[in-house]
Amino acid sequence: MRISTKISMMAVAVLAGGGIALADDKPPTHAVPASPNGDLVVALCDGTTSVEVKGRKPGEKLSPAEAKKVSDELMAQWKKKNPAVGASWDRETLVAQNTPARPGTPAPAPVQPSTGALKGNIPTTTDRVQEGTYGAFTTRDEQIWRASTQAFVDKGNQIFHDAKAIGGTIAVSCDMCHPNAANTHPETYPKYQVQLGRVAMLRDMINWCIENPARGKPLADDDPRMKAMEAYIFAQRKGVALDYGKH
Amino acid sequence: MGIKSVETKYMEERDALFQKLKNVSRRDFVKLAAISAGAAAAKGLLPPHSFQLVNVAHAQGTSPHFSFAYISDTHLYKQKLNDRFVRSILKAVDDVNALSPQPDFVLFGGDLAQLGAKEELELGSQILKSVKAPVRMMVGEHDWFLDMGEAWKGLFGAPQYSFDHKGVHFVTLMSVQEKDFWTARKMTPVQRMQTVAGLDNGVQSRFEVGQAGRDWLKNDLAKVDPKTPLIVFSHSPLYKYYRDWNFWTDDADEVQQLLSRFNTVTVIHGHTHQLLSNRIGNISFHGMLSTAWPWPYAPTGLPKLTVQMNRADPFSQFDGCGDGRFDVGASAAGLVDKIYNLWERNPVTVRASYLASNGTKDPPPATKLVTY
């Protein structure tokens, strides 16, 4: 049912956008105003909004077109009450619709079709291009991938800030010495690390820090935590030129 | 005396050498310099130049009016959880107790505890009791936001106070107040403390002295002659360096305004864990080192008079950390030289004349390894 899907998405929007905390115990109740004609009244999960469906009695089935009209009306009312949330009421929809995020939202900034890497990949003119399925992705695809990448980076961010997550034993986390991953200079690896007596990669230094300042056990090279932390550290250095071997 | 660290013995020998050098003739000086160079070379400190000759030149005829030392940003956890930071504060206590002559007092620069727990603060309090000189306490945000200062005040008293010492008016500020970010987020005290303890989260508010604190300061300074040298202790830098990491005091401009009518003002702050110098108008600013860990320089906003300390060796627990001393000049101007006692490195002095001349005189040794 389209209406139930949309209304359940509304619930997410209300909770995220309106800053309402989830109550642990009882679910919210929504007492709808009775229709003077005994018509069907549909309630929105925000607990205040409702719509009367003229000429339809409770228990009668709505056609898909009627149901859509009801959900659109509920949505319009809700948006009117929550103007600050704007178009970004739902992150997935936002990404999929390629709508620019409003400033201050944590959603990744969508790429404008005319800028960045897309310019080289997707011709904006009607010139003839090479055909093929490889690389036939859309802006929408790119944005979804970007959101997935960001989630990976965010995971690394969380591990980087959590002494327990890296297996440290003295409550020392990475960010204590490296706020925003400062002084990790991932762009300088591989390089000869005098103190180790060999050439090291970034992960060797991450492991060194886990073992020594944080007094934990080194992670395996393919440990998901290691990968996520590398993702976070590299993400902090976007735009810095690679300069392997630099001291 | 117990066991002394290598560094402490080294500092003691060095201090003894300088004491001897103060009143020597030129002929004897050359002899002594050769001996000290030999001694340094024997310790593997090559080549024999840098601090020896430079410091001798300054040592002649410029004995300070008085000195005070500092220990700062020790970030103690409970001892059972983390002995590493405990060893660091003990090392600093060892250092200041070895100073000869002894400093008039020792400033503690704030962030005694890591997460504001009573047990952490009590551990720090116990350790600081073995400091021979009197200790002046300052509060930091890590001491405060678990119980909003209850335990700290119980141990050390009011966080804002002033005192006069040998013609200098000293003021200690509580500069790490924050506007309430926790109630709306329904945070527990522990969550609030953990949020404040992090540097690179945008959740917490910016530090401020606050209206009440500024009123107190204004009132305290009202009775002081503008010609009196003024030294202010604040945990956060009393200027705007880097907002994202709270290397920042939000009402710094208002506080500076209150200090502006004094001829000589020195602000000494903790929190930034790095060699940091600034000059704004009549005010000289000196950052203090941490005993626990060094911080990288922020990506923007570094004051132009700051000569960066070399970035820390990640393979050395103590590198980039340390303690230090302030020498207050004998003249009525009350200018302050700052000595950074960097563990495992030669000490670095930032002279009052360097800041007062806007960087044209007496620059500290240049940086070899910048933050990148």
Interface residues (C-beta under 8 A of the other chain):
Chain A: G19 A21 H161 I170 A171 V172 D175 M176 C177 H178 P179 N180 A182 N183 H185 Q195 M205 W208 C209 N212 P213 R215
Chain B: Y77 L81 N82 D83 R84 Q114 A184 K186 G198 L199 D200 N201 D244 W245 W293 P294 W295 P296 A298 P299 R311 A312 D313 P314 F315 Q317 T371 Y372
